[in-house]
């Protein structure tokens, strides 16, 4: 199925909602009294989790779609109301036969997104 096909996008979206078939999800939360700068710390923690998983042969998918129903997550996972549910990470093993795992999105060249000054 071509990435130009609307069915591909529909199927990809639905697979995202099912954690791409991953057997495990990690939810990163932070105290709501913390300032917005704390999100950077959480981002570093998110990256460290993904890198550690990869070191053990486990792939990861960081996805905002995993946290779009915070009330359901709070009820099911007993997450206190004073915590902000920030992001979800799906963890599992790659299946290159699946269209989700074979898909690679286009990337802009580095020079289009970054400007180096004085280097």
C-alpha positions in Angstrom: 0.0 0.0 0.0 1.4 3.4 -1.0 1.9 6.2 1.6 -0.2 8.3 -0.8 -3.2 6.0 -0.2 -5.6 7.4 2.3 -6.2 3.9 3.6 -2.5 3.7 4.6 -2.9 6.8 6.8 -6.1 5.5 8.3 -4.4 2.1 9.1 -1.3 3.8 10.4 -3.4 6.0 12.7 -5.3 3.0 14.0 -2.0 1.1 14.6 -0.7 4.1 16.5 -3.8 3.9 18.8 -3.0 0.2 19.4 0.7 1.1 20.4 1.8 -0.4 17.0 1.3 -3.9 18.6 3.8 -3.2 21.3 3.3 -5.3 24.4 4.4 -2.6 26.8 3.9 1.1 27.3 5.6 3.6 29.6 3.9 6.8 30.7 5.9 9.7 31.8 4.3 12.0 34.2 5.3 15.1 36.2 4.0 17.0 39.2 1.7 19.7 37.9 3.3 22.2 40.3 6.6 22.1 38.4 7.4 24.7 35.9 7.4 24.2 32.1 11.2 23.9 32.1 10.8 20.5 33.8 9.5 19.1 30.5 13.1 19.3 29.2 14.2 17.0 32.1 11.3 14.7 31.2 12.4 14.8 27.6 15.9 13.7 28.5 14.5 10.9 30.6 12.3 9.8 27.7 15.3 9.7 25.4 17.3 7.7 28.0 14.5 5.2 28.3 14.4 4.7 24.5 18.2 4.4 24.2 18.4 1.9 27.1 15.6 -0.1 25.5 17.4 -0.1 22.1 20.6 -1.3 23.9 18.5 -4.4 24.9 17.1 -4.9 21.4 13.8 -3.3 22.1 12.4 -0.6 19.8 10.4 2.4 21.0 7.8 4.7 19.7 7.3 8.0 21.5 3.7 9.0 20.8 1.4 11.7 22.1 -1.5 9.5 20.8 -0.8 7.2 23.8 -2.0 9.9 26.2 -5.0 11.5 24.5 -7.4 9.9 27.1 -5.8 10.9 30.4 -8.9 10.2 32.4 -8.9 6.6 31.2 -5.2 6.2 32.0 -5.7 7.7 35.5 -8.5 5.3 36.3 -6.8 2.2 34.8 -3.2 2.9 36.1 -4.2 4.7 39.3 -2.3 7.9 38.3 -2.9 10.6 40.8 -4.7 13.8 39.7 -1.7 16.0 40.8 0.4 14.4 38.0 0.4 15.6 34.5 0.5 12.7 32.0 3.0 14.1 29.5 3.9 11.4 26.9 3.7 7.7 26.2 6.4 5.4 24.9 5.4 2.1 23.3 8.1 -0.6 23.7 8.4 -3.8 21.7 10.2 -5.7 19.0 10.3 -4.6 15.4 8.3 -6.5 12.7 9.6 -5.4 9.3 6.7 -7.3 7.6 4.3 -4.9 9.2 3.6 -1.6 7.3 4.1 0.4 10.4 7.6 -0.9 11.1 8.7 -0.7 7.4 7.5 2.9 7.0 10.1 5.7 7.2 8.9 9.3 7.1 10.7 11.8 4.9 13.2 14.0 6.7 14.3 17.5 5.9 18.0 18.0 5.3 19.8 19.1 8.4 20.7 22.5 6.8 17.0 23.2 6.4 16.4 22.9 10.1 19.6 23.9 11.8 21.9 26.9 11.4 25.5 26.8 12.7 27.0 30.1 13.6 30.7 30.6 14.4 31.7 26.9 13.9 
